[in-house]
Amino acid sequence: MVKLLLFCLSLMLATHAPAKVVRDLPYAGKGSGPLRTLDLHTPDEKREKPRPVFILIHGGGWRVGDKSNGHFAEPKTQWLLDAGYDVASINYRLSPAVEHPAHVEDACKAIAWVQGHAAEFGGDPQRIYLLGHSAGAHLAALAAVDVERLKAAGADPAGIMGVVLLDGAGYDIPLEYPSLREGSVMQKMYRDAFTSDPEKQRNASPVYRVTVKPPPFLILHTTRRLDSPRQSKLLAEALREKGGTVEVVPVPGKNHGTINADCGKPGDPVTVAIERFLAPKGK
């Protein structure tokens, strides 16, 4: 029986692509600090052609979180590696030490770094996908649509092939901010990141930064929150107004944490939705 269990375990492990990881690569130049670094995950095997790259952007209210947090990086990373993608998981500067636009400028610089170094690790600079959760969903959306900031960072907007958002609620910040309870942790979180100035909040809101046809979007949200479904709908409308292709998927039975933590598990509804979103595009 023990031998049978070990054999089954070996089969399960063999299904995963062997991978190598290079951690803490500075994407904004040497000496720019640990919050401007990324971890690069690539298959430890020869490849016939360049692979598309997923860039993962963690959440944490623009104030906490890390690229290597287990609940964020896994099981997404291994799942994406097995599916034929390279994976770059990024850090970015956090509030209250910085405020907008520092967070999204870092995200754009990370995208530029990945595109600029893709040939070195076997990635394809013209097939970049973004995946973010919570605050990371806001940053993924904003970076993808803000063509001016992408170009200023040295990135090619045309290389972003798709964007996956997990339960974000900061797509229209001037609308969201007044609904937050005065003196609450949530209000402080938004104020530290975007100030209380409506114009600055507007500048940080993806719904107001869509100026050209955006890449395809998959927007997933829980059904247990009021703000995430409302904000997801607003972003979808803004994207469609500029000719974008958008799918909004409510995910019942999940909360703000599990919609992220379960992403990448076989058969999970979020995993299935993302696989369906990616399937027509090919690799």
Backbone torsions as a table, in degrees:
resi	resn	phi	psi	omega
1	MET	NA	-42.7	179.4
2	VAL	-62.0	-42.8	179.6
3	LYS	-62.5	-38.5	179.2
4	LEU	-64.5	-43.7	178.9
5	LEU	-63.0	-41.1	178.7
6	LEU	-65.3	-38.0	178.4
7	PHE	-64.5	-44.3	179.0
8	CYS	-63.2	-39.4	178.9
9	LEU	-64.2	-40.0	179.4
10	SER	-64.7	-35.7	177.3
11	LEU	-65.9	-41.5	179.4
12	MET	-62.8	-43.6	-179.1
13	LEU	-67.8	-31.9	-177.3
14	ALA	-69.3	-17.4	-178.7
15	THR	-75.2	-15.3	-178.1
16	HIS	-88.6	137.2	175.6
17	ALA	-67.8	127.1	175.3
18	PRO	-62.1	138.3	-172.1
19	ALA	-130.3	156.9	171.4
20	LYS	-123.4	149.2	-176.2
21	VAL	-127.8	131.6	170.7
22	VAL	-114.8	119.3	-172.9
23	ARG	-102.1	153.2	170.6
24	ASP	60.8	42.8	174.5
25	LEU	-76.5	126.1	-179.4
26	PRO	-76.9	119.5	-178.4
27	TYR	-96.7	-6.5	-179.7
28	ALA	-117.5	22.6	-179.7
29	GLY	100.2	152.6	179.8
30	LYS	-62.1	141.7	178.7
31	GLY	81.2	8.5	-178.6
32	SER	-82.7	-4.6	174.2
33	GLY	99.3	158.9	-176.1
34	PRO	-65.8	-21.6	-179.6
35	LEU	-81.6	-0.4	175.7
36	ARG	-123.0	52.3	179.0
37	THR	-132.3	167.2	176.7
38	LEU	-139.8	156.7	172.1
39	ASP	-104.2	131.2	-177.8
40	LEU	-110.4	121.5	-179.9
41	HIS	-111.5	123.1	179.6
42	THR	-135.8	153.4	177.0
43	PRO	-66.2	139.9	178.1
44	ASP	-90.3	64.3	-177.0
45	GLU	-158.5	160.4	177.7
46	LYS	-70.8	147.5	179.6
47	ARG	-125.1	146.1	-178.4
48	GLU	-82.4	-29.6	-180.0
49	LYS	-150.0	161.7	179.9
50	PRO	-58.9	144.3	-178.6
51	ARG	-100.8	148.0	172.0
52	PRO	-65.5	160.9	-174.2
53	VAL	-125.4	130.0	170.9
54	PHE	-97.1	129.8	173.8
55	ILE	-106.1	120.1	-177.5
56	LEU	-99.1	133.4	-178.3
57	ILE	-123.6	114.9	-173.8
58	HIS	-74.6	160.0	174.5
59	GLY	-95.3	-164.8	-179.4
60	GLY	128.1	23.5	175.4
61	GLY	67.4	25.6	-179.1
62	TRP	63.0	13.0	-174.5
63	ARG	-132.0	-20.6	178.0
64	VAL	-140.0	179.2	177.7
65	GLY	107.8	163.8	-177.9
66	ASP	-154.6	149.7	-177.6
67	LYS	-61.8	-25.2	-174.5
68	SER	-104.8	6.5	177.2
69	ASN	-54.2	130.0	-176.4
70	GLY	-56.3	-43.5	-176.7
71	HIS	-69.0	-19.4	178.6
72	PHE	-93.2	-50.6	-173.2
73	ALA	-73.5	-31.6	-178.8
74	GLU	-119.7	146.8	5.9
75	PRO	-88.6	12.5	-177.2
76	LYS	-55.8	-47.4	-170.9
77	THR	-60.6	-50.9	-178.8
78	GLN	-64.1	-39.6	178.0
79	TRP	-59.7	-45.1	-179.7
80	LEU	-68.6	-38.7	175.8
81	LEU	-60.3	-45.1	179.7
82	ASP	-64.0	-29.8	-178.0
83	ALA	-83.1	-3.4	175.0
84	GLY	105.4	19.1	-179.5
85	TYR	-114.7	149.8	161.8
86	ASP	-84.0	158.8	-176.4
87	VAL	-133.5	128.5	172.2
88	ALA	-119.4	120.0	179.2
89	SER	-107.0	124.3	-168.3
90	ILE	-111.6	150.3	163.7
91	ASN	-97.8	166.8	174.1
92	TYR	-154.6	158.3	-179.1
93	ARG	-62.4	147.8	-170.2
94	LEU	-117.7	150.7	173.4
95	SER	-82.0	154.7	8.1
96	PRO	-86.5	3.4	-179.8
97	ALA	-63.3	-31.8	176.5
98	VAL	-133.0	164.5	173.2
99	GLU	-132.5	174.1	177.3
100	HIS	-53.3	135.3	15.9
101	PRO	-101.4	19.4	-174.9
102	ALA	-56.8	-44.1	-176.1
103	HIS	-60.9	-50.2	-176.3
104	VAL	-73.2	-30.6	174.9
105	GLU	-62.1	-38.1	176.4
106	ASP	-66.0	-42.8	178.2
107	ALA	-59.5	-41.9	-179.9
108	CYS	-67.3	-38.6	177.1
109	LYS	-64.8	-37.8	177.6
110	ALA	-64.2	-41.4	177.0
111	ILE	-61.6	-43.5	178.8
112	ALA	-61.9	-41.1	179.2
113	TRP	-62.4	-45.9	-179.9
114	VAL	-60.3	-45.3	179.0
115	GLN	-64.1	-40.5	-176.9
116	GLY	-71.2	-25.4	-177.9
117	HIS	-110.2	4.4	-174.7
118	ALA	-56.0	-42.1	-177.6
119	ALA	-61.9	-27.6	-178.1
120	GLU	-71.6	-31.2	-179.2
121	PHE	-112.0	12.1	175.7
122	GLY	83.9	17.6	177.6
123	GLY	-93.3	166.2	-179.9
124	ASP	-106.3	112.6	-177.3
125	PRO	-66.8	-15.3	-179.7
126	GLN	-100.4	9.3	176.5
127	ARG	-134.6	75.6	-179.2
128	ILE	-108.3	133.9	175.6
129	TYR	-120.8	143.9	177.9
130	LEU	-112.8	139.1	175.3
131	LEU	-136.9	122.0	179.7
132	GLY	-134.9	151.1	177.2
133	HIS	-118.4	134.2	174.2
134	SER	59.7	-119.1	176.1
135	ALA	-59.2	-33.1	176.2
136	GLY	-66.3	-30.0	175.2
137	ALA	-67.3	-41.8	175.8
138	HIS	-58.8	-45.7	-177.4
139	LEU	-69.1	-37.9	177.4
140	ALA	-63.1	-43.8	179.4
141	ALA	-64.7	-46.1	-176.7
142	LEU	-65.7	-44.8	179.3
143	ALA	-62.3	-39.0	-176.2
144	ALA	-68.3	-33.8	-175.8
145	VAL	-97.4	-17.3	-174.9
146	ASP	-87.3	81.4	-174.4
147	VAL	-59.5	-39.2	-179.1
148	GLU	-61.0	-45.3	-178.5
149	ARG	-70.1	-37.1	177.4
150	LEU	-60.3	-48.3	-179.0
151	LYS	-64.9	-39.2	179.0
152	ALA	-62.1	-31.1	179.4
153	ALA	-82.0	-9.2	-178.6
154	GLY	94.4	11.8	179.5
155	ALA	-92.7	157.2	176.7
156	ASP	-102.8	108.2	-178.5
157	PRO	-57.8	-30.5	-178.3
158	ALA	-67.0	-16.4	-179.7
159	GLY	-81.6	-7.9	178.3
160	ILE	-85.9	113.1	-172.9
161	MET	-95.6	-16.7	-179.1
162	GLY	-175.7	156.8	-176.5
163	VAL	-136.1	130.6	178.6
164	VAL	-118.7	124.2	-177.1
165	LEU	-117.1	131.6	179.7
166	LEU	-113.0	102.8	168.2
167	ASP	55.4	51.6	172.7
168	GLY	-85.6	159.0	178.0
169	ALA	-143.5	19.1	-177.9
170	GLY	-118.3	33.4	-176.4
171	TYR	-81.6	-27.8	174.2
172	ASP	-129.8	86.9	-171.9
173	ILE	-69.5	-39.8	177.6
174	PRO	-61.0	-26.0	175.9
175	LEU	-80.8	-38.3	-176.3
176	GLU	-73.6	-41.0	-170.9
177	TYR	-58.9	-46.1	-179.2
178	PRO	-64.5	-19.0	-180.0
179	SER	-82.1	-8.4	-178.6
180	LEU	-81.4	138.4	-176.8
181	ARG	-62.8	133.4	-179.5
182	GLU	-57.9	127.1	179.4
183	GLY	82.6	1.1	-177.4
184	SER	-77.2	163.3	176.3
185	VAL	-60.7	-40.1	-179.5
186	MET	-64.0	-42.5	179.7
187	GLN	-63.1	-42.3	178.7
188	LYS	-62.9	-39.1	-179.5
189	MET	-60.6	-47.3	179.0
190	TYR	-67.9	-40.2	-178.2
191	ARG	-66.5	-40.0	178.2
192	ASP	-62.9	-35.9	-176.8
193	ALA	-83.2	-37.5	-169.3
194	PHE	-127.5	6.0	-175.0
195	THR	62.0	-176.1	176.8
196	SER	-102.1	9.9	-179.9
197	ASP	-81.3	116.4	-178.2
198	PRO	-57.3	-33.8	-179.6
199	GLU	-69.0	-40.5	177.0
200	LYS	-68.2	-37.9	176.4
201	GLN	-62.9	-39.8	178.7
202	ARG	-64.3	-41.1	179.1
203	ASN	-63.1	-25.6	-178.7
204	ALA	-92.4	1.5	-172.9
205	SER	-100.9	120.5	-179.7
206	PRO	-55.1	-33.5	-176.4
207	VAL	-62.7	-24.0	-179.5
208	TYR	-100.1	-1.2	-176.0
209	ARG	-109.0	4.4	178.5
210	VAL	-82.3	108.3	-177.3
211	THR	-114.8	-19.4	178.8
212	VAL	-134.1	173.4	179.6
213	LYS	-59.5	122.5	-176.4
214	PRO	-85.8	167.2	171.9
215	PRO	-68.6	166.5	177.2
216	PRO	-60.9	141.7	-179.4
217	PHE	-121.8	141.1	166.3
218	LEU	-119.3	116.3	-176.4
219	ILE	-113.1	114.0	179.4
220	LEU	-110.6	141.2	178.9
221	HIS	-146.8	153.7	174.8
222	THR	-75.0	167.4	176.5
223	THR	-105.1	5.8	-177.1
224	ARG	-93.0	-6.1	-179.4
225	ARG	-117.2	150.3	177.1
226	LEU	-86.2	-36.7	-172.3
227	ASP	-74.3	-38.1	-176.7
228	SER	-64.7	-46.6	176.2
229	PRO	-61.3	-41.5	-179.0
230	ARG	-64.7	-46.3	-179.2
231	GLN	-67.8	-35.6	177.7
232	SER	-63.3	-41.1	178.9
233	LYS	-64.0	-42.5	179.8
234	LEU	-62.7	-42.3	178.8
235	LEU	-65.4	-42.7	179.5
236	ALA	-59.6	-41.9	179.6
237	GLU	-63.3	-42.2	180.0
238	ALA	-65.2	-38.6	179.4
239	LEU	-67.9	-42.2	-179.2
240	ARG	-67.7	-31.9	178.7
241	GLU	-60.5	-26.9	178.8
242	LYS	-101.6	16.9	175.3
243	GLY	87.6	12.0	-178.0
244	GLY	-77.0	155.0	173.9
245	THR	-97.9	123.2	-173.6
246	VAL	-136.8	137.5	170.0
247	GLU	-123.3	126.2	176.7
248	VAL	-108.1	125.0	-174.6
249	VAL	-122.8	109.5	171.3
250	PRO	-70.4	141.1	-178.6
251	VAL	-122.4	91.6	178.3
252	PRO	-70.0	155.0	177.2
253	GLY	83.7	-1.2	178.0
254	LYS	-113.5	153.4	169.2
255	ASN	-110.3	-175.9	-174.4
256	HIS	-62.0	-29.6	179.3
257	GLY	-83.0	-44.8	-173.4
258	THR	-74.7	-24.4	176.7
259	ILE	-62.9	-26.6	178.2
260	ASN	-90.9	-48.5	-173.5
261	ALA	-65.7	-30.2	-177.8
262	ASP	-89.0	-8.5	-179.1
263	CYS	-63.9	124.0	-177.2
264	GLY	107.8	-14.7	176.6
265	LYS	-75.0	136.7	-179.2
266	PRO	-57.7	132.2	177.2
267	GLY	81.3	-9.2	177.7
268	ASP	-63.8	139.9	-176.4
269	PRO	-60.2	-32.4	176.9
270	VAL	-69.0	-45.0	176.9
271	THR	-57.8	-46.5	-178.7
272	VAL	-62.4	-41.7	179.8
273	ALA	-63.3	-40.5	179.8
274	ILE	-69.4	-40.8	177.6
275	GLU	-60.4	-40.5	178.2
276	ARG	-66.1	-39.4	178.9
277	PHE	-63.7	-39.0	-176.9
278	LEU	-82.4	-27.5	-171.6
279	ALA	-53.8	-46.8	-177.3
280	PRO	-66.2	-21.4	-173.9
281	LYS	-80.6	-23.7	-179.6
282	GLY	68.1	175.3	179.0
283	LYS	-128.3	NA	NA
